[in-house]
Amino acid sequence: MRSLSGGPRLRVLLVSGTLSGGGAERFASTLLQHLSRERFLPSLCLFRDEIAYPLAADVEVSTLGHRGPLSARRTVRRLAEAIDRIQPDVVISIMDYLGMFVGEALRCSRSQPVWIARTSNNPRFLFRSIRGRCRKQWLKRVYPGADMFVANSHGLAESFRETFSCARGRTQVLLNPIDIGRIERLSHAEWPEVIDTDVPNIFYSARLKAHKRPDVLLEAFRIVRQHSQAKLWICGDGPLRGKIERLVEKYDLRPYVRTIGFRENIFPLLKSATLAVATSDYEGLPNNVLEAQALGVPVVSTRSSFGPGEIIQHEKTGLLTDRGNPDAVARAIIRLLSNDELRADMSIQAQQDVRRRFGLEATIPRWETLLNEVHQAARRRAA
């Protein structure tokens, strides 16, 4: 397949668990949508057939039918078969967990594409559990086979290089691309529930897992309710949803908290929010913070390592608080709710900053340059 200029288009295969629910998956959706079709031929390999985020019609999709650890060997074999069939020039694993499978598949594949391994979460936290330590050892075995590593924040890149010595000298920082135009278009859709604009509306969106600390959010909101008639909207699903529902009941917050699960389009609600909150212990570069700021919604975020501190300029484009501290989160929320002028100033500053640093015009060309450079370097080594 040749480009309009006459040269061959680079075949790029993204490997993802699903195309729904998380920041890494949204990154994959955005990159697949916006890579230049004159220069690239993108395809997608999913562990499970779950697609909620947008997918360009010309993207070929392969599904592996992964069913958990017991099917790992079969998944590796199917992934190797998909790579041999597609014959990509470049394979991108979008997070560390997927890198384990890509590394194994490339060892038994007849094709030998360039491998770019993307990391999106702090390894100091990611590999603490028994399962995490097992995954770390697996990655230490396969990651030396990667041609390049990509982190989505500078702090993450430093931590990743400390964890995996093979990444030293081979790690670049590429920020998450945010499709601001699409977010704005979607924000004009009709929201199916009534939003009471006579009271402050606080927005929270995350996959409900332990490190996202929704417990800190609810503890902080209990304090906020002593000073404000605010309502809280919790968007997202995950293993902690049942616990969150029980805490809402325990704290008698049911009239003031809506838990609405995963929605394909949360942006009409987000645009109507007074402010957004993020309470994670660790992140890579949280899309929920970027998306809120893109719509001009002020953000209170914990200083989760590493992304929020690289997105938010404290006191200028948002407020940062210590992680795991509900009192500090509550104080920051109350401060913003009580100061209309500060919220308005932060809204303007944050919107301008997100457009400049994270918009498609700033981020997609860097990905395209990296893909070409890594592929050309591999060809020179092989010559």
Residue pairs with C-beta under 8 A, 6 or more apart in sequence:
1 8
1 9
1 11
1 41
2 8
2 9
3 9
3 38
3 39
4 38
5 38
9 37
9 38
9 39
9 40
9 41
10 39
10 40
10 41
10 89
10 90
10 371
10 372
10 375
11 40
11 41
11 43
11 86
11 87
11 88
11 89
11 90
11 113
12 35
12 40
12 41
12 42
12 43
12 88
12 89
12 90
12 92
12 371
13 42
13 43
13 44
13 45
13 82
13 83
13 86
13 88
13 90
13 91
13 92
13 113
14 28
14 31
14 32
14 42
14 43
14 44
14 45
14 92
14 94
15 45
15 79
15 91
15 92
15 93
15 94
15 98
15 101
15 102
16 24
16 25
16 28
16 44
16 45
16 46
16 47
16 94
16 98
17 25
17 46
17 47
17 48
17 66
17 95
17 97
17 98
18 25
18 46
18 47
18 48
18 50
18 51
19 25
19 28
19 29
19 44
19 46
19 50
19 51
19 52
19 53
19 55
20 50
20 51
20 52
20 53
20 262
21 50
21 52
21 207
21 237
21 262
22 207
23 120
23 176
23 284
23 285
23 286
23 287
23 288
24 94
24 95
24 118
24 120
25 53
25 94
26 53
26 287
27 94
27 118
27 120
27 152
27 176
27 177
27 287
28 44
28 53
28 94
29 53
29 54
29 55
30 176
30 177
30 178
30 179
30 360
31 42
31 177
31 364
31 367
32 42
32 44
32 55
32 56
32 59
33 54
33 55
33 56
33 179
34 177
34 179
34 360
34 364
35 42
35 364
35 367
35 368
36 368
37 58
39 368
39 372
40 368
40 371
42 56
42 59
43 59
43 60
43 61
43 62
43 86
43 88
44 55
44 59
44 60
44 61
44 62
45 61
45 62
45 63
45 64
45 79
45 82
45 86
46 61
46 62
46 63
46 64
47 63
47 64
47 66
47 75
47 98
47 101
48 63
48 64
48 65
48 66
49 63
49 65
51 61
52 262
52 264
53 264
54 182
55 61
60 86
62 82
62 85
62 86
64 75
64 78
64 79
64 82
65 71
65 75
65 78
66 72
66 75
72 101
75 101
76 101
76 104
76 105
76 108
77 105
77 108
79 101
79 102
79 105
80 105
80 106
80 108
80 109
83 91
83 105
83 106
83 109
83 111
83 113
84 109
84 110
84 111
87 111
87 113
88 111
88 113
89 113
89 114
89 375
90 113
90 114
90 115
90 116
90 371
90 374
90 375
91 102
91 106
91 113
91 114
91 115
91 116
92 115
92 116
92 117
92 118
93 99
93 101
93 102
93 115
93 116
93 117
93 118
94 118
94 120
95 118
95 119
95 120
95 121
96 117
96 119
96 120
96 121
96 123
96 126
96 135
96 139
97 135
99 117
99 119
99 139
99 142
99 143
99 146
100 135
100 138
100 139
100 142
102 115
102 117
102 142
103 115
103 117
103 139
103 141
103 142
103 143
103 145
103 146
104 142
106 112
106 113
106 115
106 145
107 142
107 145
114 147
114 148
114 374
114 375
114 378
115 145
115 146
115 147
115 148
116 146
116 147
116 148
116 149
116 150
116 370
116 371
116 374
117 143
117 146
117 148
117 149
117 150
118 149
118 150
118 151
118 152
119 149
119 150
119 151
119 152
119 156
119 160
119 284
120 151
120 152
120 156
120 284
120 285
121 156
121 282
121 283
121 284
122 155
122 156
122 159
122 282
122 283
122 284
122 305
122 306
123 136
123 159
123 160
123 163
123 164
124 159
124 163
124 282
124 305
125 211
125 281
125 282
125 305
126 132
126 282
127 133
127 135
127 136
127 163
136 163
139 164
140 164
140 166
143 149
143 164
143 166
143 167
144 166
146 166
146 170
147 170
147 374
147 377
147 378
148 170
148 171
148 172
148 370
148 374
149 160
149 164
149 167
149 170
149 171
149 172
150 171
150 172
150 173
150 174
150 370
151 157
151 160
151 171
151 172
151 173
151 174
151 284
152 173
152 174
152 175
152 176
152 284
152 285
152 307
153 173
153 175
153 284
153 285
153 306
153 307
153 310
154 173
154 306
154 310
155 305
155 306
155 307
155 309
155 310
156 173
156 284
156 285
156 305
156 306
156 307
157 171
157 172
157 173
159 305
159 306
160 167
160 171
161 167
161 168
161 171
172 370
174 363
174 366
174 367
174 370
175 285
175 357
175 358
175 362
175 363
175 366
176 285
176 287
176 290
176 358
176 363
177 358
177 359
177 360
177 363
177 364
177 367
178 287
178 290
178 291
178 294
178 354
178 358
178 359
178 360
178 363
179 360
180 294
180 354
180 355
180 359
180 360
181 360
183 267
183 291
183 294
183 295
184 267
184 294
184 295
186 265
186 267
186 268
187 267
187 268
187 270
187 271
187 295
188 268
189 265
189 267
189 268
190 268
191 268
191 269
191 272
193 258
193 260
195 201
195 269
195 272
196 231
197 272
199 228
199 229
199 230
199 231
200 228
200 229
200 230
200 231
200 274
200 275
200 337
201 230
201 231
201 233
201 269
201 272
201 273
201 274
202 221
202 224
202 230
202 231
202 232
202 233
202 273
202 274
202 275
202 276
202 277
202 333
203 233
203 235
203 269
203 270
203 273
203 275
203 276
203 277
203 292
203 297
204 214
204 217
204 232
204 233
204 234
204 235
204 236
204 276
204 277
204 278
204 279
205 234
205 235
205 236
205 266
205 270
205 276
205 288
205 291
206 212
206 214
206 235
206 236
206 238
206 278
206 280
206 288
207 236
207 237
207 238
208 214
208 234
208 236
208 237
208 238
208 239
208 240
208 241
208 244
209 238
209 239
209 240
210 240
211 280
211 281
211 282
212 238
212 240
212 279
212 280
212 281
213 279
213 280
213 281
213 302
213 323
213 324
214 234
214 240
214 244
214 279
215 243
215 244
215 247
216 279
216 302
216 323
216 324
216 325
216 326
216 329
217 232
217 234
217 277
217 279
217 329
218 244
218 247
218 248
218 251
218 253
218 257
219 326
219 330
220 277
220 279
220 326
220 327
220 329
220 330
220 333
221 230
221 232
221 253
221 256
221 257
221 330
222 251
222 253
222 326
223 326
223 327
223 330
223 334
224 230
224 330
224 333
224 334
224 337
225 253
225 256
227 334
227 337
228 334
228 337
230 256
230 274
230 333
230 337
231 256
231 257
231 258
232 253
232 256
232 257
232 258
233 257
233 258
233 260
233 269
233 273
234 244
234 257
234 258
234 259
234 260
235 260
235 261
235 262
235 263
235 266
235 269
236 261
236 262
237 261
237 262
241 259
241 261
244 259
245 259
247 253
248 254
248 257
248 259
263 269
267 291
267 295
270 276
270 291
270 292
270 295
270 297
271 295
271 297
273 292
273 297
274 297
274 298
274 336
274 337
274 343
275 297
275 298
275 299
275 300
275 333
275 336
275 337
275 343
276 288
276 289
276 292
276 297
276 298
276 299
276 300
277 299
277 300
277 301
277 329
277 333
278 286
278 288
278 289
278 299
278 300
278 301
278 302
278 304
278 308
279 301
279 302
279 304
279 323
279 329
280 286
280 302
280 304
280 323
281 302
281 304
281 305
281 323
281 324
282 304
282 305
282 306
283 304
283 305
283 306
283 307
283 308
284 306
284 307
285 306
285 307
285 310
285 311
286 301
286 304
286 307
286 308
286 311
289 299
289 301
289 307
289 308
289 311
289 312
289 318
290 311
290 354
290 358
292 298
292 299
293 299
293 311
293 317
293 318
293 350
293 351
293 353
293 354
294 351
294 354
294 355
294 358
295 351
296 347
296 348
296 350
296 351
297 347
298 318
298 319
298 336
298 342
298 343
298 346
298 347
298 350
299 312
299 318
299 319
299 350
300 318
300 319
300 321
300 329
300 332
300 333
300 336
301 308
301 312
301 318
301 319
301 320
301 321
302 308
302 320
302 321
302 322
302 323
302 324
302 325
302 329
303 309
303 320
303 321
303 322
303 323
304 323
308 320
309 320
311 317
311 318
311 354
312 318
312 319
312 320
312 350
313 349
313 353
314 320
316 346
316 349
317 346
317 349
317 350
317 353
318 346
318 350
319 332
319 335
319 336
321 328
321 329
321 331
321 332
322 328
335 342
336 342
336 343
336 346
356 362
